[in-house]
Amino acid sequence: MHARWRWLAWGACASLATAVPCAAARPVTYLCGEELEVRIDFTPSKAQLHLREKDYTLQRVKSAHDGHYVNRKEGFDLVANKSDLRLREGKDELQCKLKVTP
């Protein structure tokens, strides 16, 4: 391989390697009520919801809300706004706050 092509290939790999962490999930935990903890891994296009020992994938949708994710099949509607979270599961709605660990 010519030196020029080797550097081009190396540069492409390096730029891909730095792009991957940008798309990595950002896990957070919310406290809903007194006892229920909800863990969510956010990416720009999806949210992985960990609720009651089950995992659900929600798709981000365009709306008037910043962080709006849905899973119509399971009946989930999630709106995250800074430290507040509203989670609808069917007709039930939970108001949650970001869990801060010291």
C-alpha positions in Angstrom: 0.0 0.0 0.0 1.4 3.4 -0.9 2.2 5.7 2.0 -0.4 8.2 0.8 -3.2 5.6 0.8 -2.1 4.3 4.2 -2.4 7.8 5.7 -5.8 8.2 4.1 -7.0 4.9 5.5 -5.6 5.7 8.9 -7.3 9.1 8.9 -10.7 7.6 8.0 -10.4 5.1 10.9 -9.4 7.7 13.3 -12.3 10.0 12.4 -14.7 7.0 12.7 -13.2 6.1 16.1 -13.8 9.6 17.4 -17.4 9.7 16.0 -18.5 6.6 17.9 -18.4 8.0 21.4 -20.6 10.8 20.3 -23.4 8.4 19.6 -23.0 6.4 22.8 -25.8 6.1 25.2 -26.0 8.5 28.2 -27.5 6.6 31.1 -29.6 8.5 33.8 -31.8 7.4 36.7 -35.1 9.1 37.6 -37.0 8.6 40.8 -40.8 8.3 40.4 -42.6 8.7 43.6 -40.9 7.4 46.7 -39.6 4.0 45.5 -39.8 3.5 41.8 -36.5 4.0 40.0 -36.4 4.3 36.2 -33.1 4.0 34.3 -32.9 5.4 30.8 -30.1 5.3 28.3 -30.5 8.2 25.9 -29.1 8.5 22.4 -30.0 11.2 19.9 -32.6 8.9 18.2 -33.6 6.4 20.8 -34.1 5.8 24.5 -33.6 2.5 26.2 -36.0 2.3 29.1 -35.3 0.0 32.0 -38.6 -0.3 34.0 -39.7 -3.0 36.5 -36.9 -5.4 35.3 -37.9 -5.1 31.7 -36.2 -3.2 28.8 -38.1 -1.2 26.2 -36.8 0.8 23.2 -38.5 4.1 22.5 -38.0 6.1 19.3 -37.4 9.9 19.4 -40.2 11.8 17.7 -40.4 15.4 16.5 -42.7 17.4 18.8 -43.0 20.7 20.6 -41.1 19.0 23.5 -37.3 18.6 23.4 -36.8 15.0 24.5 -40.0 13.2 23.3 -39.7 9.4 22.8 -42.5 6.9 22.1 -43.1 3.2 21.8 -46.6 2.8 20.5 -46.6 -1.0 20.6 -46.0 -1.0 24.4 -48.0 2.2 25.0 -45.1 4.3 26.3 -44.8 8.1 25.9 -41.8 9.7 27.5 -41.0 13.5 27.7 -37.7 14.4 29.3 -37.1 18.1 30.2 -33.9 18.8 32.1 -34.4 17.1 35.5 -38.1 16.3 35.0 -39.5 13.3 33.3 -43.1 12.5 32.4 -43.7 8.9 31.6 -47.1 7.6 30.3 -47.7 3.9 30.3 -51.1 3.4 28.7 -53.4 5.6 30.8 -51.1 5.8 33.8 -48.8 8.8 34.1 -45.7 9.1 36.3 -44.0 12.3 37.2 -40.3 11.7 37.9 -37.3 13.7 39.1 -33.7 13.1 38.2 -31.9 11.1 40.9 -28.9 12.9 42.1 -26.3 10.8 43.9 -23.8 12.6 46.1 
